[in-house]
Amino acid sequence: MGQAMRLYMRSDAGSIPMRARRRLPSFLDPGQKFPDLAEMPPELAMMVLSNLNPTELCLAMCVNDFWREMAKDELLWQGLCRATWGWVAAYERKDEPGFSFMELFMQLDEGTLTFNGDADLGIEYLTKRGIIEDTPVSIARFIHTTNRLDRWQVRNYLAKKHDILEELVSLETYANKFLPNALRGFFSNIQSPGHNTQQLQTLLDMFAQRFINCNPNCGLTKDGICILCYSLILLSVDLTSPHVKNKMSKREFIRNVRHATQEANDELSGHLYDNIYLLGHIAPERW
């Protein structure tokens, strides 16, 4: 069996000798059509199904009774749930009688689609069904652990829910991260407010406080971090905008930062400039 498998891996379908091909199980014979899962060992059948997305898994249920029972396996749907939504309160009820990860996935998918149309209606849908709790912590953890939510809906929702925004920021971790990398990660998870100056100030205040909490020995104050964040945003726009003809030089950036705050030395300012110059905008496609 081992020799036949190695021969199969090294050759195409037409080059496998007939004698070796007869030794192969029917589901490995390249001359056969796509094998029936019923012919495979259960472990191999589950491995095949674990590579399907939710739509394909639902289509697999339509093949026959055996495929339907295999595709309804709770481990498959639990993996899909947790890979798509990292945390919801409903996961804690998985040992209750009648609980189904497949049903939970369908509800989460429906709730996500509703959220992407109207954030308030989406959260209402999820809380009424007990999928998440109607608390700032639970809602923040739900938003923080999935990338399926529309960023504009999230931004507009958080603009009205300051308590949830605070919890969401507290879930971020910036320990031992370089300031521009931390700020870039912050804006990748929390949609930047565009030209809304007041909301931007609120976000930067929260970010600065969280950055200090994660890096108490960074040597910067909250106000100093906010000044550096504004400097990084302005530099990002200057270096990446096609409308700016004369780009800010490294020397000019260092001089500007020196005039704005005494907390950052010239070496730090130079590293900040290099980061934006090499890695790009601090909040790409959002400004």
Residue pairs with C-beta under 8 A, 6 or more apart in sequence:
1 23
3 20
4 20
4 21
4 23
4 24
5 24
5 28
7 16
7 17
7 20
8 16
8 20
8 24
8 28
8 30
12 30
13 30
13 31
16 30
21 29
21 30
21 31
25 39
26 32
26 35
26 39
27 35
27 36
27 39
27 40
27 44
28 35
36 66
37 45
37 48
37 49
37 66
37 67
37 70
38 45
38 64
38 66
38 67
40 48
42 70
45 70
46 70
46 73
46 75
46 76
49 57
49 60
49 70
49 71
49 73
49 76
50 76
50 79
52 60
52 71
53 80
54 80
54 105
54 109
57 71
57 76
57 77
57 80
58 71
60 67
60 68
60 70
60 71
61 67
61 68
61 71
61 72
62 68
72 102
74 100
74 101
74 102
77 100
77 101
77 102
77 104
77 105
78 94
78 101
80 101
80 105
81 88
81 91
81 101
81 104
81 105
81 108
82 91
84 105
84 108
84 146
84 148
85 108
85 112
85 142
85 145
85 146
85 148
86 144
86 145
86 146
87 141
87 142
87 144
87 145
88 104
88 108
88 126
88 131
88 132
88 142
89 130
89 131
89 132
89 133
89 138
90 104
90 130
90 131
90 132
93 99
93 130
94 101
104 131
107 126
107 129
107 131
108 126
108 131
110 125
111 122
111 125
111 126
111 129
111 131
112 122
112 146
112 148
112 149
113 122
114 121
114 122
114 125
115 121
115 122
115 123
115 125
115 126
115 149
115 150
115 153
116 122
116 148
116 149
116 150
116 153
117 153
118 153
119 153
119 154
119 156
119 157
120 157
122 153
123 132
123 139
123 157
126 132
126 142
127 133
127 134
132 138
132 139
132 141
132 142
133 139
136 161
136 163
136 164
136 166
136 167
137 167
139 161
139 164
139 167
140 164
140 165
140 167
140 168
140 170
140 171
141 167
141 171
143 149
143 154
143 164
143 168
144 168
144 171
144 189
151 191
152 191
154 190
154 191
155 190
155 191
155 192
155 193
157 164
158 164
158 165
158 168
158 190
158 191
159 193
159 199
162 202
165 190
165 202
165 206
166 206
168 189
168 190
169 186
169 190
169 206
169 207
169 210
170 210
172 185
172 186
172 189
172 210
173 214
174 182
174 185
174 186
174 210
174 211
174 214
174 215
175 214
175 215
176 215
177 185
177 214
177 215
178 271
178 275
179 211
179 225
179 228
179 229
179 232
179 272
180 232
180 272
180 275
180 276
180 279
180 282
181 275
181 279
182 207
182 211
183 207
183 229
183 232
183 282
183 283
184 279
184 282
184 283
186 203
186 207
187 282
187 283
187 286
188 283
190 203
191 286
192 200
192 203
192 283
192 286
192 287
193 199
193 200
193 203
194 286
194 287
201 226
204 225
204 226
204 229
204 230
205 222
205 226
207 225
207 229
208 222
208 223
208 225
208 226
208 229
209 222
211 218
211 225
212 218
212 220
212 221
212 222
212 225
219 263
220 228
220 263
220 264
221 263
223 261
224 261
224 263
224 264
227 260
227 261
227 263
228 257
228 261
228 263
228 264
228 272
231 253
231 256
231 257
231 260
231 272
232 272
232 276
232 282
233 282
233 283
233 287
235 248
235 253
235 272
235 273
235 276
236 276
236 280
236 281
236 282
236 283
236 287
237 244
237 281
237 287
238 244
238 247
238 248
239 247
239 248
239 276
239 277
239 281
240 280
240 281
248 256
250 270
250 273
250 274
250 277
253 269
253 272
253 273
254 266
254 269
254 270
254 273
257 264
257 269
257 272
258 264
258 266
258 269
264 272
276 282
281 287
